[in-house]
Amino acid sequence: MTASFLHSWPVVIPRDDILRRAAGFVAPGGHLLVTAHAAPPHGDLPPEMAGHRFPSPADDLGALALGAGWDVLEADERPRTVLTAEGHEHHTSDGVVLARRR
């Protein structure tokens, strides 16, 4: 099961609930992969996103509330560099959470 870049703005979605529900569909021995922007994905975000808080891998683990029946295999940020529309480099990071259901 994967949940990749599950972000929404300016409309708020029940992201934590969606992640927990997705975890509930993982069969024993299966994996759950959550990838998300952990920082602004580029330097020219629209003004309405100025205060948007991007989730960290720790935030996603907290939202998942996996419990004892899971092994967390990875929960970290991966840095990357992207080019803006003007050709400038923008340094950002993405969160990765990978868990296996026992």
CORDA-V921178 format. One record per pair of residues at least 24 apart in sequence whose ideal C-beta (glycine too) atoms are under 8 Angstrom apart, sorted by the first residue. I is the first residue (numbers start at 1). J is the second residue. If there is no record, write none. Layout:
i=I j=J
i=I j=J
//
This chain:
i=1 j=25
i=1 j=26
i=1 j=30
i=1 j=31
i=1 j=32
i=1 j=33
i=2 j=32
i=2 j=33
i=2 j=34
i=2 j=35
i=3 j=32
i=3 j=33
i=3 j=34
i=3 j=35
i=4 j=33
i=4 j=34
i=4 j=35
i=4 j=36
i=5 j=35
i=5 j=36
i=5 j=37
i=6 j=34
i=6 j=36
i=7 j=36
i=7 j=37
i=7 j=54
i=9 j=48
i=9 j=49
i=9 j=52
i=10 j=48
i=10 j=49
i=15 j=55
i=15 j=63
i=16 j=63
i=19 j=60
i=19 j=63
i=19 j=64
i=20 j=63
i=20 j=64
i=20 j=65
i=23 j=64
i=23 j=66
i=23 j=70
i=23 j=99
i=23 j=101
i=26 j=101
i=27 j=101
i=28 j=101
i=28 j=102
i=29 j=100
i=29 j=101
i=29 j=102
i=30 j=100
i=30 j=101
i=31 j=73
i=31 j=98
i=31 j=99
i=31 j=100
i=31 j=101
i=32 j=64
i=32 j=97
i=32 j=98
i=32 j=99
i=32 j=100
i=32 j=101
i=33 j=96
i=33 j=97
i=33 j=98
i=34 j=60
i=34 j=64
i=34 j=95
i=34 j=96
i=34 j=97
i=34 j=98
i=35 j=94
i=35 j=95
i=35 j=96
i=35 j=97
i=36 j=60
i=36 j=94
i=36 j=95
i=37 j=92
i=37 j=94
i=37 j=95
i=38 j=77
i=38 j=92
i=38 j=93
i=38 j=94
i=38 j=95
i=39 j=92
i=39 j=93
i=40 j=90
i=40 j=92
i=41 j=82
i=41 j=92
i=42 j=82
i=42 j=84
i=42 j=90
i=42 j=92
i=43 j=84
i=43 j=88
i=43 j=90
i=44 j=84
i=44 j=85
i=44 j=86
i=55 j=95
i=56 j=95
i=57 j=95
i=57 j=96
i=57 j=97
i=59 j=95
i=60 j=95
i=60 j=97
i=61 j=97
i=64 j=97
i=64 j=99
i=66 j=99
i=69 j=101
i=69 j=102
i=70 j=99
i=70 j=100
i=70 j=101
i=70 j=102
i=71 j=99
i=71 j=100
i=71 j=102
i=72 j=97
i=72 j=98
i=72 j=99
i=73 j=98
i=73 j=99
i=73 j=100
i=74 j=98
//
